[in-house]
Amino acid sequence: MTADESQPKATVRLQPRPSKEAMHALEDAIARVNGDGDYIARALAESLLAERPMTDEPSLTPEEAEYLISSGDFTREEFEDIASRVRRGALPAGAANALVAGLHRTMSDDDVRGFLDLNDPELNDFVTEGRLYAVEVAGQRRFPWWQFSLSSPGKLLPRLTEIIALLEEEHWISVSGLMSTPQDTMVIEGKHTPVEWFRAGGGIDELEEILETQRWR
């Protein structure tokens, strides 16, 4: 063991409550988005409250950590860097980041009513009957963008009702990622995203196969 390895590692002193400077930076970042600031803040709070406190998470024993390092999957430096980021909150911060990115790709009730030329009862019927994919975030109904298509009949993605029926068990953020990611099984002169696939007239079986594969991983 070298002299450096024998020295105790420096630990990061955690500060669970953010400083005023950090909160001001967050407020400025939310304002820069130029959306509904209160709504974005509530959505972030809801996302973080859904996460388990990090003190509740099981930690690796020294023996388990040493095994991972000796297995060659990580160097000691890589493992310590990952462990430090997890202790500081990288996982809940990542979840909140994914939420905000997902919200940018959604539409409000007002947006959808204007886009599809619907009134309130008609919009509610579309959701109830599974003709539109809606999710609730921080007490507000939102409509992920991927289901809309200006070039398609009714301005909706072809086979949308069938698609929605397949997505009932999936989290909407994961669904948004899936619908915008090229898939190996959706090939028409190259790989396509599910959105591109359905706009080009692709079948529903390929999406069902992808979802089944993901559920069995």
C-alpha positions as CSV (number, residue, x, y, z in Angstrom):
1,M,0.0,0.0,0.0
2,T,1.4,3.4,-0.9
3,A,1.6,6.3,1.4
4,D,-1.3,8.0,-0.5
5,E,-3.5,4.9,-0.2
6,S,-2.9,4.7,3.5
7,Q,-4.3,8.3,4.0
8,P,-8.0,8.6,4.9
9,K,-10.1,9.8,1.9
10,A,-11.5,13.3,2.1
11,T,-15.3,13.2,2.6
12,V,-17.8,15.6,1.2
13,R,-19.7,17.5,3.9
14,L,-23.3,17.2,2.8
15,Q,-25.6,20.2,3.1
16,P,-29.2,18.9,2.8
17,R,-30.8,22.3,2.8
18,P,-29.6,24.3,-0.2
19,S,-28.0,27.7,0.4
20,K,-29.7,31.0,-0.6
21,E,-27.2,31.3,-3.4
22,A,-28.1,27.9,-4.8
23,M,-31.9,28.7,-4.5
24,H,-31.4,32.0,-6.3
25,A,-29.5,30.1,-9.1
26,L,-32.4,27.7,-9.3
27,E,-35.0,30.5,-9.5
28,D,-32.9,32.2,-12.3
29,A,-32.7,28.9,-14.2
30,I,-36.5,28.3,-13.9
31,A,-37.2,31.9,-15.1
32,R,-34.8,31.5,-18.0
33,V,-37.0,28.6,-19.3
34,N,-39.8,31.3,-19.8
35,G,-42.6,28.9,-18.8
36,D,-44.9,28.8,-15.8
37,G,-42.3,29.2,-13.0
38,D,-44.6,28.1,-10.2
39,Y,-45.7,25.0,-12.1
40,I,-42.1,24.0,-12.9
41,A,-41.0,24.5,-9.3
42,R,-44.0,22.5,-8.0
43,A,-43.2,19.7,-10.5
44,L,-39.6,19.6,-9.3
45,A,-40.6,19.5,-5.7
46,E,-43.0,16.6,-6.4
47,S,-40.3,14.7,-8.2
48,L,-37.8,15.1,-5.3
49,L,-40.5,14.2,-2.7
50,A,-41.1,11.0,-4.6
51,E,-37.5,10.0,-4.1
52,R,-36.5,8.0,-1.0
53,P,-34.2,9.9,1.4
54,M,-30.6,8.8,0.7
55,T,-30.2,7.8,4.3
56,D,-32.7,5.1,3.7
57,E,-30.8,3.6,0.8
58,P,-28.7,0.5,1.6
59,S,-25.0,1.1,1.2
60,L,-22.3,-1.4,0.1
61,T,-20.2,-3.0,2.8
62,P,-16.4,-2.5,2.5
63,E,-16.1,-6.1,1.3
64,E,-18.7,-5.6,-1.4
65,A,-17.0,-2.4,-2.6
66,E,-13.6,-4.1,-2.6
67,Y,-15.1,-7.0,-4.7
68,L,-16.4,-4.6,-7.3
69,I,-13.1,-2.9,-7.6
70,S,-11.1,-6.2,-7.7
71,S,-13.5,-7.6,-10.4
72,G,-12.1,-5.0,-12.8
73,D,-15.5,-3.4,-13.5
74,F,-14.3,-0.2,-11.8
75,T,-10.9,1.3,-10.9
76,R,-10.8,2.5,-7.3
77,E,-10.9,6.1,-8.5
78,E,-13.9,5.5,-10.7
79,F,-15.8,3.7,-7.8
80,E,-15.0,6.4,-5.3
81,D,-16.1,9.1,-7.8
82,I,-19.5,7.3,-8.4
83,A,-20.0,6.7,-4.7
84,S,-19.3,10.4,-4.0
85,R,-21.8,11.6,-6.6
86,V,-24.5,9.2,-5.4
87,R,-24.0,10.4,-1.8
88,R,-24.3,14.0,-2.9
89,G,-27.6,13.3,-4.7
90,A,-26.8,12.5,-8.3
91,L,-29.7,10.0,-8.6
92,P,-32.6,12.3,-7.4
93,A,-31.0,15.2,-9.3
94,G,-31.0,13.1,-12.4
95,A,-34.6,12.2,-11.9
96,A,-35.5,15.9,-11.5
97,N,-33.5,16.7,-14.6
98,A,-35.4,14.1,-16.6
99,L,-38.7,15.5,-15.4
100,V,-37.9,19.0,-16.5
101,A,-36.6,17.8,-19.9
102,G,-39.8,15.8,-20.3
103,L,-42.0,18.7,-19.4
104,H,-40.4,20.7,-22.2
105,R,-41.8,18.1,-24.6
106,T,-45.4,18.3,-23.3
107,M,-48.5,20.4,-24.1
108,S,-51.1,21.8,-21.7
109,D,-54.9,21.5,-22.0
110,D,-55.1,24.9,-23.6
111,D,-52.3,24.0,-26.1
112,V,-54.0,20.8,-27.2
113,R,-57.5,22.4,-27.4
114,G,-56.1,25.0,-29.8
115,F,-54.0,22.6,-31.8
116,L,-56.8,20.1,-32.4
117,D,-59.7,22.6,-32.3
118,L,-61.5,20.8,-29.5
119,N,-63.7,22.1,-26.7
120,D,-63.3,21.0,-23.0
121,P,-65.8,18.1,-23.2
122,E,-64.3,16.8,-26.5
123,L,-60.8,16.9,-25.0
124,N,-61.9,15.0,-21.9
125,D,-63.6,12.4,-24.2
126,F,-60.4,12.0,-26.2
127,V,-58.5,11.2,-23.0
128,T,-61.2,9.0,-21.4
129,E,-61.6,7.0,-24.6
130,G,-57.8,6.4,-25.0
131,R,-57.5,8.6,-28.2
132,L,-55.0,11.0,-26.5
133,Y,-52.2,10.1,-24.1
134,A,-52.3,12.3,-21.0
135,V,-50.3,12.3,-17.8
136,E,-50.6,14.3,-14.6
137,V,-47.6,16.2,-13.3
138,A,-47.9,18.4,-10.2
139,G,-51.7,18.4,-10.4
140,Q,-51.8,19.5,-14.0
141,R,-52.7,17.4,-17.1
142,R,-50.0,17.3,-19.7
143,F,-49.9,15.8,-23.2
144,P,-46.5,14.5,-24.5
145,W,-45.6,16.0,-27.8
146,W,-44.8,12.7,-29.6
147,Q,-48.4,11.8,-30.2
148,F,-49.1,14.9,-32.4
149,S,-48.3,15.0,-36.1
150,L,-49.2,17.9,-38.4
151,S,-48.8,15.7,-41.5
152,S,-51.2,13.0,-40.3
153,P,-55.0,12.8,-40.4
154,G,-56.5,14.6,-37.4
155,K,-53.0,15.9,-36.5
156,L,-52.4,12.7,-34.5
157,L,-49.8,10.0,-34.8
158,P,-51.2,7.1,-36.8
159,R,-52.4,4.1,-34.7
160,L,-52.3,6.3,-31.6
161,T,-55.2,4.4,-29.8
162,E,-53.3,1.1,-30.2
163,I,-50.1,2.7,-29.0
164,I,-51.7,4.2,-25.9
165,A,-53.2,0.8,-25.0
166,L,-49.7,-0.7,-25.0
167,L,-48.2,2.0,-22.8
168,E,-50.5,1.8,-19.8
169,E,-47.9,0.2,-17.6
170,E,-45.0,2.5,-18.7
171,H,-43.8,5.7,-17.0
172,W,-44.5,8.7,-19.3
173,I,-40.8,9.9,-19.2
174,S,-39.6,6.5,-20.3
175,V,-42.2,6.5,-23.0
176,S,-41.1,9.9,-24.3
177,G,-37.5,8.6,-24.5
178,L,-38.6,5.5,-26.3
179,M,-40.7,7.3,-28.9
180,S,-37.7,9.6,-29.8
181,T,-35.0,6.9,-29.9
182,P,-34.2,5.0,-33.2
183,Q,-35.0,1.2,-32.8
184,D,-33.2,-1.8,-34.3
185,T,-36.5,-3.4,-35.2
186,M,-37.9,-0.3,-36.9
187,V,-36.0,-0.2,-40.1
188,I,-37.1,1.5,-43.3
189,E,-33.9,2.4,-45.2
190,G,-32.2,2.8,-41.8
191,K,-33.3,2.8,-38.2
192,H,-36.3,4.9,-37.2
193,T,-37.8,6.2,-34.0
194,P,-41.3,4.9,-33.2
195,V,-42.7,8.3,-34.1
196,E,-41.0,8.2,-37.6
197,W,-42.0,4.5,-37.9
198,F,-45.7,5.1,-37.4
199,R,-45.8,8.3,-39.5
200,A,-44.3,6.1,-42.3
201,G,-47.1,3.6,-42.0
202,G,-45.2,1.0,-39.8
203,G,-47.1,-1.7,-37.9
204,I,-47.9,-1.9,-34.2
205,D,-46.3,-5.4,-33.6
206,E,-42.8,-3.9,-33.6
207,L,-43.6,-1.6,-30.7
208,E,-45.2,-4.4,-28.8
209,E,-42.1,-6.5,-29.2
210,I,-39.8,-3.7,-28.0
211,L,-42.0,-3.2,-24.9
212,E,-42.1,-6.9,-24.1
213,T,-38.3,-7.1,-24.4
214,Q,-37.8,-4.2,-22.0
215,R,-40.2,-5.7,-19.4
216,W,-38.3,-9.0,-19.3
217,R,-34.8,-7.4,-18.9
